[in-house]
Amino acid sequence: MKRLLAVPLLLALLLCACAKTASVPSPEPANAQKPVLAPETAEPAKEASEEAPSLSPAAERMACVTVDDIHYTDFDVDSAALCAALQEASACQTQYVSDAMPHYMLTVYLTDTYSSAAENLSLTAGLDEPYVRISYRDPEGGSHDAVFENETLYWLLRDIYRVEPDIDEAALTRYRDVLEKPAQKIVVDSLAHATAAGFPGYTGFEIYHLVKTDTFTDGDDTYDVYNWNAAFLTDEPDKVLYAGGMRLDAEGRVLFQMENTVFAVQNPGSGSEDYRFLHWGIYQGETEQAQTQNARAEILAAFEAPAQK
């Protein structure tokens, strides 16, 4: 009888021990990774449309312009280089505002219609490097202005106005003193009137063009004819009074100040050598032959008159 009571008691003790074992959690491995919970203060991720700033209509058109879109430009410029510069500058829009005078200009026509009313990009820049102001006329006739800060586009535009020297060095050496007199007079006169006129005077000049264009004889006399020009220097280019086609070149020099850019030499190399400066407009006529004849007649008449001091 005692043996039968012991069996149930033993079973009860075993079951109790199993229950205690199951209720005790097993220890975690030392290298166990716990899940990382995002902090409650974390902000929700922004949408891509909120992060990327919207482009102006001018920048949007510049960003997608292609070489095939460029039908005309009012200056000779490489279309591929211009296209690449416009695309690069489209990401460089700025809020910069300037009252600098626009010296460098280029219109890019984006349709097959050569008209300011058609779709185009009008580029202007001053001496405030490297800012380019662009006015975009869209296909519907709307106008959108923006400013871009980009060296590539700025210098592509400014370099259009670069003037390379074209000089007959032998002629310049021979006639330098004669040529410099009228240019120096322009400098002196500009300084004399600078204070009264309120415009800056010139600080100097550089002869950049001297090319023989004609040689002819009349009776016993021979004539050499040159086209020449000088650029004028100033410390205040934005304050110069620009008139009659005057403008700055890429180096900031004033061009087309001079009107008498025809230089004629009578009997060159002789003891009776003489000189006259004539207006560039003496070359008039519907044909090149007519222009030459009219210019020669003006030159002969100039030598018949007394030389101007």
C-alpha positions as YAML, in Angstrom:
chain: A
units: angstrom
residues:
- id: 1
  name: MET
  ca: [0.00, 0.00, 0.00]
- id: 2
  name: LYS
  ca: [2.86, 2.47, 0.79]
- id: 3
  name: ARG
  ca: [4.45, 1.65, -2.60]
- id: 4
  name: LEU
  ca: [1.32, 2.72, -4.49]
- id: 5
  name: LEU
  ca: [1.18, 6.09, -2.71]
- id: 6
  name: ALA
  ca: [4.82, 6.85, -3.55]
- id: 7
  name: VAL
  ca: [4.32, 6.64, -7.31]
- id: 8
  name: PRO
  ca: [1.79, 9.49, -7.58]
- id: 9
  name: LEU
  ca: [3.88, 11.60, -5.24]
- id: 10
  name: LEU
  ca: [6.98, 11.10, -7.40]
- id: 11
  name: LEU
  ca: [5.07, 12.09, -10.56]
- id: 12
  name: ALA
  ca: [3.82, 15.27, -8.90]
- id: 13
  name: LEU
  ca: [7.36, 16.29, -7.93]
- id: 14
  name: LEU
  ca: [8.65, 15.71, -11.50]
- id: 15
  name: LEU
  ca: [5.85, 17.82, -13.05]
- id: 16
  name: CYS
  ca: [6.57, 20.70, -10.68]
- id: 17
  name: ALA
  ca: [10.24, 20.70, -11.59]
- id: 18
  name: CYS
  ca: [9.44, 20.83, -15.37]
- id: 19
  name: ALA
  ca: [7.10, 23.77, -14.87]
- id: 20
  name: LYS
  ca: [9.81, 25.76, -13.04]
- id: 21
  name: THR
  ca: [12.32, 25.00, -15.77]
- id: 22
  name: ALA
  ca: [9.96, 26.22, -18.54]
- id: 23
  name: SER
  ca: [9.23, 29.52, -16.79]
- id: 24
  name: VAL
  ca: [12.92, 30.56, -16.59]
- id: 25
  name: PRO
  ca: [14.06, 32.28, -19.87]
- id: 26
  name: SER
  ca: [17.22, 31.01, -21.49]
- id: 27
  name: PRO
  ca: [20.15, 33.45, -21.45]
- id: 28
  name: GLU
  ca: [20.80, 35.41, -24.76]
- id: 29
  name: PRO
  ca: [24.04, 34.93, -26.64]
- id: 30
  name: ALA
  ca: [26.62, 37.62, -26.00]
- id: 31
  name: ASN
  ca: [26.55, 38.77, -29.64]
- id: 32
  name: ALA
  ca: [22.79, 38.87, -30.06]
- id: 33
  name: GLN
  ca: [21.58, 41.95, -32.09]
- id: 34
  name: LYS
  ca: [18.65, 43.87, -30.72]
- id: 35
  name: PRO
  ca: [16.34, 45.62, -33.23]
- id: 36
  name: VAL
  ca: [17.09, 49.35, -33.57]
- id: 37
  name: LEU
  ca: [14.01, 51.46, -33.11]
- id: 38
  name: ALA
  ca: [13.70, 54.83, -34.86]
- id: 39
  name: PRO
  ca: [13.61, 57.67, -32.34]
- id: 40
  name: GLU
  ca: [10.21, 59.17, -31.84]
- id: 41
  name: THR
  ca: [11.51, 62.63, -32.76]
- id: 42
  name: ALA
  ca: [12.78, 61.58, -36.22]
- id: 43
  name: GLU
  ca: [11.15, 63.56, -39.08]
- id: 44
  name: PRO
  ca: [9.55, 61.67, -41.94]
- id: 45
  name: ALA
  ca: [11.66, 61.50, -45.07]
- id: 46
  name: LYS
  ca: [11.09, 64.38, -47.50]
- id: 47
  name: GLU
  ca: [9.85, 63.66, -50.95]
- id: 48
  name: ALA
  ca: [12.27, 64.19, -53.81]
- id: 49
  name: SER
  ca: [10.08, 66.95, -55.24]
- id: 50
  name: GLU
  ca: [10.45, 68.91, -51.99]
- id: 51
  name: GLU
  ca: [14.27, 68.63, -51.94]
- id: 52
  name: ALA
  ca: [15.00, 69.70, -55.54]
- id: 53
  name: PRO
  ca: [14.45, 73.43, -56.19]
- id: 54
  name: SER
  ca: [12.26, 74.23, -59.17]
- id: 55
  name: LEU
  ca: [13.94, 75.73, -62.23]
- id: 56
  name: SER
  ca: [12.90, 79.00, -63.80]
- id: 57
  name: PRO
  ca: [11.51, 78.83, -67.36]
- id: 58
  name: ALA
  ca: [14.82, 80.20, -68.67]
- id: 59
  name: ALA
  ca: [16.85, 77.58, -66.78]
- id: 60
  name: GLU
  ca: [14.51, 74.78, -67.88]
- id: 61
  name: ARG
  ca: [14.95, 75.72, -71.54]
- id: 62
  name: MET
  ca: [18.72, 76.06, -71.18]
- id: 63
  name: ALA
  ca: [18.97, 72.65, -69.50]
- id: 64
  name: CYS
  ca: [17.38, 70.83, -72.43]
- id: 65
  name: VAL
  ca: [18.67, 72.91, -75.35]
- id: 66
  name: THR
  ca: [20.36, 70.94, -78.15]
- id: 67
  name: VAL
  ca: [22.56, 71.90, -81.07]
- id: 68
  name: ASP
  ca: [19.64, 71.28, -83.42]
- id: 69
  name: ASP
  ca: [17.59, 73.85, -81.47]
- id: 70
  name: ILE
  ca: [20.05, 76.63, -82.31]
- id: 71
  name: HIS
  ca: [18.99, 77.95, -85.72]
- id: 72
  name: TYR
  ca: [20.61, 81.39, -85.73]
- id: 73
  name: THR
  ca: [22.88, 83.58, -83.62]
- id: 74
  name: ASP
  ca: [23.63, 87.23, -84.29]
- id: 75
  name: PHE
  ca: [27.38, 86.61, -83.86]
- id: 76
  name: ASP
  ca: [29.55, 83.82, -85.19]
- id: 77
  name: VAL
  ca: [29.77, 81.27, -82.36]
- id: 78
  name: ASP
  ca: [30.31, 77.51, -82.16]
- id: 79
  name: SER
  ca: [26.86, 75.98, -81.61]
- id: 80
  name: ALA
  ca: [28.15, 72.90, -79.77]
- id: 81
  name: ALA
  ca: [30.19, 75.00, -77.32]
- id: 82
  name: LEU
  ca: [27.26, 77.38, -76.81]
- id: 83
  name: CYS
  ca: [24.87, 74.49, -76.19]
- id: 84
  name: ALA
  ca: [27.20, 72.92, -73.61]
- id: 85
  name: ALA
  ca: [27.70, 76.27, -71.84]
- id: 86
  name: LEU
  ca: [23.95, 76.92, -71.65]
- id: 87
  name: GLN
  ca: [23.33, 73.46, -70.21]
- id: 88
  name: GLU
  ca: [26.10, 73.91, -67.62]
- id: 89
  name: ALA
  ca: [24.90, 77.35, -66.59]
- id: 90
  name: SER
  ca: [21.27, 76.22, -66.18]
- id: 91
  name: ALA
  ca: [22.17, 74.83, -62.75]
- id: 92
  name: CYS
  ca: [23.82, 78.10, -61.65]
- id: 93
  name: GLN
  ca: [20.89, 80.48, -61.33]
- id: 94
  name: THR
  ca: [21.40, 83.20, -58.73]
- id: 95
  name: GLN
  ca: [19.49, 86.07, -57.15]
- id: 96
  name: TYR
  ca: [22.34, 88.46, -58.02]
- id: 97
  name: VAL
  ca: [21.20, 91.93, -59.05]
- id: 98
  name: SER
  ca: [23.51, 94.46, -60.69]
- id: 99
  name: ASP
  ca: [23.28, 97.81, -62.41]
- id: 100
  name: ALA
  ca: [26.43, 97.09, -64.43]
- id: 101
  name: MET
  ca: [26.23, 98.23, -68.04]
- id: 102
  name: PRO
  ca: [25.60, 95.35, -70.50]
- id: 103
  name: HIS
  ca: [28.54, 95.42, -72.92]
- id: 104
  name: TYR
  ca: [28.40, 91.88, -74.31]
- id: 105
  name: MET
  ca: [25.27, 90.58, -76.01]
- id: 106
  name: LEU
  ca: [24.15, 87.54, -77.98]
- id: 107
  name: THR
  ca: [20.72, 86.43, -79.19]
- id: 108
  name: VAL
  ca: [20.16, 82.72, -79.76]
- id: 109
  name: TYR
  ca: [17.18, 81.98, -82.00]
- id: 110
  name: LEU
  ca: [15.52, 78.65, -81.19]
- id: 111
  name: THR
  ca: [13.18, 78.49, -84.18]
- id: 112
  name: ASP
  ca: [13.63, 78.66, -87.92]
- id: 113
  name: THR
  ca: [12.13, 82.15, -87.83]
- id: 114
  name: TYR
  ca: [14.69, 84.93, -87.55]
- id: 115
  name: SER
  ca: [12.61, 87.25, -85.41]
- id: 116
  name: SER
  ca: [12.82, 88.76, -81.94]
- id: 117
  name: ALA
  ca: [9.18, 87.74, -81.46]
- id: 118
  name: ALA
  ca: [10.02, 84.04, -81.94]
- id: 119
  name: GLU
  ca: [11.42, 81.73, -79.27]
- id: 120
  name: ASN
  ca: [14.92, 82.90, -78.32]
- id: 121
  name: LEU
  ca: [17.44, 83.34, -75.53]
- id: 122
  name: SER
  ca: [18.89, 86.84, -75.20]
- id: 123
  name: LEU
  ca: [22.22, 86.86, -73.32]
- id: 124
  name: THR
  ca: [23.83, 89.99, -71.88]
- id: 125
  name: ALA
  ca: [26.83, 90.51, -69.61]
- id: 126
  name: GLY
  ca: [28.84, 93.40, -68.24]
- id: 127
  name: LEU
  ca: [32.18, 93.63, -66.53]
- id: 128
  name: ASP
  ca: [30.77, 92.04, -63.36]
- id: 129
  name: GLU
  ca: [32.28, 88.62, -64.01]
- id: 130
  name: PRO
  ca: [30.91, 85.88, -64.14]
- id: 131
  name: TYR
  ca: [27.24, 86.91, -64.24]
- id: 132
  name: VAL
  ca: [25.13, 86.46, -67.38]
- id: 133
  name: ARG
  ca: [21.61, 87.82, -67.61]
- id: 134
  name: ILE
  ca: [19.28, 85.83, -69.84]
- id: 135
  name: SER
  ca: [15.85, 86.77, -71.12]
- id: 136
  name: TYR
  ca: [13.94, 83.79, -72.48]
- id: 137
  name: ARG
  ca: [11.05, 84.37, -74.88]
- id: 138
  name: ASP
  ca: [8.91, 81.25, -74.91]
- id: 139
  name: PRO
  ca: [6.91, 79.95, -77.92]
- id: 140
  name: GLU
  ca: [3.75, 81.64, -76.59]
- id: 141
  name: GLY
  ca: [5.44, 85.03, -76.44]
- id: 142
  name: GLY
  ca: [6.03, 85.13, -72.70]
- id: 143
  name: SER
  ca: [9.21, 86.68, -71.35]
- id: 144
  name: HIS
  ca: [11.24, 85.22, -68.46]
- id: 145
  name: ASP
  ca: [14.38, 86.79, -67.01]
- id: 146
  name: ALA
  ca: [17.05, 85.14, -64.85]
- id: 147
  name: VAL
  ca: [20.70, 85.64, -63.85]
- id: 148
  name: PHE
  ca: [23.31, 82.86, -63.92]
- id: 149
  name: GLU
  ca: [26.72, 82.77, -62.25]
- id: 150
  name: ASN
  ca: [28.91, 80.71, -64.55]
- id: 151
  name: GLU
  ca: [32.46, 81.28, -65.83]
- id: 152
  name: THR
  ca: [32.06, 79.09, -68.93]
- id: 153
  name: LEU
  ca: [29.03, 80.91, -70.30]
- id: 154
  name: TYR
  ca: [30.34, 84.33, -69.26]
- id: 155
  name: TRP
  ca: [33.64, 83.99, -71.11]
- id: 156
  name: LEU
  ca: [32.08, 82.32, -74.13]
- id: 157
  name: LEU
  ca: [29.90, 85.42, -74.46]
- id: 158
  name: ARG
  ca: [32.67, 87.92, -73.73]
- id: 159
  name: ASP
  ca: [35.18, 86.25, -76.04]
- id: 160
  name: ILE
  ca: [32.85, 86.86, -78.97]
- id: 161
  name: TYR
  ca: [33.99, 90.48, -78.66]
- id: 162
  name: ARG
  ca: [37.69, 89.65, -78.68]
- id: 163
  name: VAL
  ca: [39.63, 91.48, -81.39]
- id: 164
  name: GLU
  ca: [42.82, 89.86, -82.61]
- id: 165
  name: PRO
  ca: [45.57, 92.25, -83.83]
- id: 166
  name: ASP
  ca: [45.96, 92.47, -87.60]
- id: 167
  name: ILE
  ca: [48.95, 94.68, -88.25]
- id: 168
  name: ASP
  ca: [51.38, 95.20, -91.10]
- id: 169
  name: GLU
  ca: [54.40, 95.49, -88.80]
- id: 170
  name: ALA
  ca: [56.65, 97.04, -91.43]
- id: 171
  name: ALA
  ca: [54.06, 99.72, -92.17]
- id: 172
  name: LEU
  ca: [53.50, 100.37, -88.46]
- id: 173
  name: THR
  ca: [57.21, 100.82, -87.87]
- id: 174
  name: ARG
  ca: [57.41, 103.22, -90.77]
- id: 175
  name: TYR
  ca: [54.27, 105.28, -90.09]
- id: 176
  name: ARG
  ca: [53.84, 104.95, -86.32]
- id: 177
  name: ASP
  ca: [54.52, 108.61, -85.56]
- id: 178
  name: VAL
  ca: [52.04, 109.73, -88.22]
- id: 179
  name: LEU
  ca: [49.32, 107.32, -87.09]
- id: 180
  name: GLU
  ca: [49.69, 108.09, -83.40]
- id: 181
  name: LYS
  ca: [49.00, 111.80, -83.79]
- id: 182
  name: PRO
  ca: [45.22, 111.60, -84.44]
- id: 183
  name: ALA
  ca: [44.80, 108.89, -81.80]
- id: 184
  name: GLN
  ca: [46.71, 110.92, -79.23]
- id: 185
  name: LYS
  ca: [44.56, 113.97, -80.05]
- id: 186
  name: ILE
  ca: [41.43, 111.96, -79.17]
- id: 187
  name: VAL
  ca: [42.98, 111.08, -75.80]
- id: 188
  name: VAL
  ca: [43.96, 114.69, -75.07]
- id: 189
  name: ASP
  ca: [40.55, 116.04, -76.10]
- id: 190
  name: SER
  ca: [38.74, 113.45, -73.96]
- id: 191
  name: LEU
  ca: [40.76, 114.44, -70.89]
- id: 192
  name: ALA
  ca: [40.16, 118.13, -71.54]
- id: 193
  name: HIS
  ca: [36.39, 117.64, -71.63]
- id: 194
  name: ALA
  ca: [36.14, 114.90, -69.00]
- id: 195
  name: THR
  ca: [35.27, 117.13, -66.04]
- id: 196
  name: ALA
  ca: [32.79, 119.36, -67.86]
- id: 197
  name: ALA
  ca: [31.04, 116.48, -69.67]
- id: 198
  name: GLY
  ca: [30.90, 114.21, -66.65]
- id: 199
  name: PHE
  ca: [32.43, 111.32, -68.58]
- id: 200
  name: PRO
  ca: [35.87, 109.80, -67.99]
- id: 201
  name: GLY
  ca: [38.74, 110.62, -70.31]
- id: 202
  name: TYR
  ca: [40.91, 108.03, -72.04]
- id: 203
  name: THR
  ca: [44.19, 107.00, -70.45]
- id: 204
  name: GLY
  ca: [45.82, 105.82, -73.68]
- id: 205
  name: PHE
  ca: [45.34, 103.89, -76.92]
- id: 206
  name: GLU
  ca: [46.61, 100.81, -78.77]
- id: 207
  name: ILE
  ca: [46.79, 100.43, -82.54]
- id: 208
  name: TYR
  ca: [45.37, 96.98, -83.29]
- id: 209
  name: HIS
  ca: [44.63, 97.16, -87.03]
- id: 210
  name: LEU
  ca: [46.75, 98.33, -89.98]
- id: 211
  name: VAL
  ca: [46.26, 96.58, -93.32]
- id: 212
  name: LYS
  ca: [47.00, 97.77, -96.84]
- id: 213
  name: THR
  ca: [43.81, 97.67, -98.92]
- id: 214
  name: ASP
  ca: [44.75, 99.38, -102.19]
- id: 215
  name: THR
  ca: [47.62, 100.69, -104.33]
- id: 216
  name: PHE
  ca: [47.02, 102.83, -107.41]
- id: 217
  name: THR
  ca: [48.62, 105.51, -109.54]
- id: 218
  name: ASP
  ca: [47.35, 108.79, -110.90]
- id: 219
  name: GLY
  ca: [49.64, 110.53, -113.33]
- id: 220
  name: ASP
  ca: [53.09, 110.65, -111.79]
- id: 221
  name: ASP
  ca: [51.83, 109.92, -108.29]
- id: 222
  name: THR
  ca: [51.45, 106.58, -106.50]
- id: 223
  name: TYR
  ca: [49.16, 105.95, -103.57]
- id: 224
  name: ASP
  ca: [49.13, 103.27, -100.87]
- id: 225
  name: VAL
  ca: [45.89, 102.99, -98.93]
- id: 226
  name: TYR
  ca: [45.56, 101.39, -95.48]
- id: 227
  name: ASN
  ca: [42.66, 100.55, -93.23]
- id: 228
  name: TRP
  ca: [43.66, 101.19, -89.62]
- id: 229
  name: ASN
  ca: [42.13, 101.54, -86.16]
- id: 230
  name: ALA
  ca: [43.00, 102.04, -82.51]
- id: 231
  name: ALA
  ca: [41.42, 100.90, -79.23]
- id: 232
  name: PHE
  ca: [41.18, 103.39, -76.37]
- id: 233
  name: LEU
  ca: [41.87, 102.63, -72.72]
- id: 234
  name: THR
  ca: [39.83, 103.86, -69.77]
- id: 235
  name: ASP
  ca: [39.67, 103.20, -66.05]
- id: 236
  name: GLU
  ca: [35.87, 103.59, -66.01]
- id: 237
  name: PRO
  ca: [34.39, 101.72, -68.99]
- id: 238
  name: ASP
  ca: [30.83, 101.82, -67.61]
- id: 239
  name: LYS
  ca: [30.89, 105.63, -67.57]
- id: 240
  name: VAL
  ca: [32.06, 106.20, -71.14]
- id: 241
  name: LEU
  ca: [29.52, 107.82, -73.47]
- id: 242
  name: TYR
  ca: [28.99, 105.17, -76.16]
- id: 243
  name: ALA
  ca: [27.79, 106.61, -79.46]
- id: 244
  name: GLY
  ca: [27.99, 105.84, -83.16]
- id: 245
  name: GLY
  ca: [28.59, 102.10, -82.78]
- id: 246
  name: MET
  ca: [31.26, 102.39, -80.06]
- id: 247
  name: ARG
  ca: [31.59, 99.35, -77.80]
- id: 248
  name: LEU
  ca: [33.98, 97.45, -75.55]
- id: 249
  name: ASP
  ca: [36.06, 94.54, -76.71]
- id: 250
  name: ALA
  ca: [36.74, 91.46, -74.56]
- id: 251
  name: GLU
  ca: [39.72, 93.22, -72.96]
- id: 252
  name: GLY
  ca: [37.63, 96.19, -71.84]
- id: 253
  name: ARG
  ca: [39.02, 98.60, -74.47]
- id: 254
  name: VAL
  ca: [36.78, 101.10, -76.28]
- id: 255
  name: LEU
  ca: [36.47, 100.35, -80.00]
- id: 256
  name: PHE
  ca: [35.15, 102.34, -82.97]
- id: 257
  name: GLN
  ca: [35.86, 105.74, -81.47]
- id: 258
  name: MET
  ca: [37.72, 106.75, -84.60]
- id: 259
  name: GLU
  ca: [35.99, 107.79, -87.81]
- id: 260
  name: ASN
  ca: [38.93, 108.61, -90.07]
- id: 261
  name: THR
  ca: [40.22, 105.05, -90.40]
- id: 262
  name: VAL
  ca: [41.42, 105.32, -94.00]
- id: 263
  name: PHE
  ca: [45.12, 106.21, -94.12]
- id: 264
  name: ALA
  ca: [46.46, 107.20, -97.55]
- id: 265
  name: VAL
  ca: [50.14, 107.70, -98.39]
- id: 266
  name: GLN
  ca: [51.12, 109.67, -101.50]
- id: 267
  name: ASN
  ca: [54.35, 108.68, -103.23]
- id: 268
  name: PRO
  ca: [55.45, 106.22, -100.52]
- id: 269
  name: GLY
  ca: [59.20, 105.97, -100.07]
- id: 270
  name: SER
  ca: [59.95, 109.17, -101.95]
- id: 271
  name: GLY
  ca: [61.19, 112.53, -100.81]
- id: 272
  name: SER
  ca: [57.72, 114.01, -101.43]
- id: 273
  name: GLU
  ca: [55.80, 111.49, -99.32]
- id: 274
  name: ASP
  ca: [52.57, 112.93, -97.92]
- id: 275
  name: TYR
  ca: [49.62, 111.59, -95.84]
- id: 276
  name: ARG
  ca: [45.86, 112.00, -95.45]
- id: 277
  name: PHE
  ca: [43.30, 110.51, -93.05]
- id: 278
  name: LEU
  ca: [39.82, 110.00, -94.52]
- id: 279
  name: HIS
  ca: [36.44, 108.87, -93.22]
- id: 280
  name: TRP
  ca: [35.65, 105.15, -93.50]
- id: 281
  name: GLY
  ca: [32.48, 106.07, -95.44]
- id: 282
  name: ILE
  ca: [34.37, 106.93, -98.63]
- id: 283
  name: TYR
  ca: [33.80, 103.33, -99.75]
- id: 284
  name: GLN
  ca: [30.31, 103.75, -101.17]
- id: 285
  name: GLY
  ca: [28.66, 102.00, -104.09]
- id: 286
  name: GLU
  ca: [26.57, 99.01, -105.03]
- id: 287
  name: THR
  ca: [29.54, 96.97, -106.23]
- id: 288
  name: GLU
  ca: [33.09, 96.51, -105.01]
- id: 289
  name: GLN
  ca: [34.40, 98.15, -108.18]
- id: 290
  name: ALA
  ca: [32.19, 101.20, -107.63]
- id: 291
  name: GLN
  ca: [33.30, 101.43, -104.00]
- id: 292
  name: THR
  ca: [36.98, 101.38, -105.02]
- id: 293
  name: GLN
  ca: [36.46, 104.04, -107.69]
- id: 294
  name: ASN
  ca: [34.58, 106.33, -105.32]
- id: 295
  name: ALA
  ca: [37.24, 105.90, -102.60]
- id: 296
  name: ARG
  ca: [40.07, 106.69, -105.01]
- id: 297
  name: ALA
  ca: [38.28, 109.84, -106.15]
- id: 298
  name: GLU
  ca: [37.88, 110.95, -102.52]
- id: 299
  name: ILE
  ca: [41.57, 110.25, -101.83]
- id: 300
  name: LEU
  ca: [42.74, 112.28, -104.84]
- id: 301
  name: ALA
  ca: [40.50, 115.17, -103.80]
- id: 302
  name: ALA
  ca: [41.89, 115.04, -100.27]
- id: 303
  name: PHE
  ca: [45.45, 115.46, -101.53]
- id: 304
  name: GLU
  ca: [44.44, 118.42, -103.68]
- id: 305
  name: ALA
  ca: [43.24, 120.19, -100.53]
- id: 306
  name: PRO
  ca: [45.70, 121.45, -97.89]
- id: 307
  name: ALA
  ca: [46.55, 118.95, -95.18]
- id: 308
  name: GLN
  ca: [44.61, 119.40, -91.96]
- id: 309
  name: LYS
  ca: [46.70, 120.01, -88.86]
...
